[in-house]
Amino acid sequence: MKDETKEVKSQVAGTISTLMTVAFGLIAALALNNAIQAIILTVLPKGNGFINLCYSYNHHSCCCNHFNCMGAR
């Protein structure tokens, strides 16, 4: 009976540890997402899109060749 109790306590502790790790990872991912969005908004203000970013770099030579913006090659 005591062995079963120890095993259950060990499983509960392991589950709680896993859940806390996952929660911390989720919070870190959300914070990183907000930081990336802030950087993107600094570089590319609202109202512009990816296509406008493509046009701003050497008129189709940078990312449009790579991502094929509007069929440009």
C-alpha positions in Angstrom: 0.0 0.0 0.0 2.8 2.4 0.8 4.6 1.6 -2.4 1.4 2.5 -4.4 1.1 5.7 -2.5 4.7 6.7 -3.2 4.2 5.8 -6.9 1.1 8.0 -7.1 2.8 10.9 -5.3 5.7 10.6 -7.7 3.4 10.6 -10.8 1.5 13.6 -9.4 4.7 15.5 -8.8 6.0 14.6 -12.3 2.7 15.7 -13.9 2.7 19.0 -12.0 6.3 19.6 -13.0 5.5 18.9 -16.6 2.4 21.2 -16.5 4.5 24.0 -15.0 7.2 23.6 -17.6 4.6 23.7 -20.4 2.9 26.8 -18.9 6.3 28.6 -18.7 7.0 27.7 -22.3 3.6 29.1 -23.4 4.2 32.3 -21.5 7.7 32.7 -23.0 6.3 32.0 -26.5 3.6 34.6 -26.1 6.1 37.1 -24.9 8.4 36.4 -27.8 5.5 36.7 -30.2 4.7 40.2 -28.8 8.3 41.2 -29.1 8.5 40.0 -32.7 5.3 41.9 -33.6 6.7 45.0 -32.0 9.9 44.8 -34.1 7.9 44.1 -37.3 5.6 47.1 -36.6 8.7 49.3 -36.1 10.2 48.2 -39.4 7.0 47.9 -41.3 4.3 50.4 -40.0 0.6 49.5 -40.2 -1.0 49.9 -43.5 1.9 48.4 -45.4 2.1 44.8 -46.3 4.6 42.2 -47.3 4.3 43.2 -51.0 5.2 46.8 -50.1 8.2 45.5 -48.2 9.2 43.5 -51.4 9.0 46.6 -53.5 11.2 48.6 -51.2 14.2 46.3 -51.7 15.9 46.8 -55.1 12.6 46.6 -57.0 11.9 42.8 -56.9 15.5 41.7 -56.4 15.4 40.8 -52.7 12.5 38.9 -51.2 10.2 38.9 -54.2 12.5 36.7 -56.1 12.6 34.4 -53.1 8.9 34.4 -52.2 7.5 35.2 -55.7 5.5 38.3 -54.8 2.8 38.9 -57.4 4.5 36.5 -59.8 7.6 38.7 -60.1 10.8 36.9 -60.9 
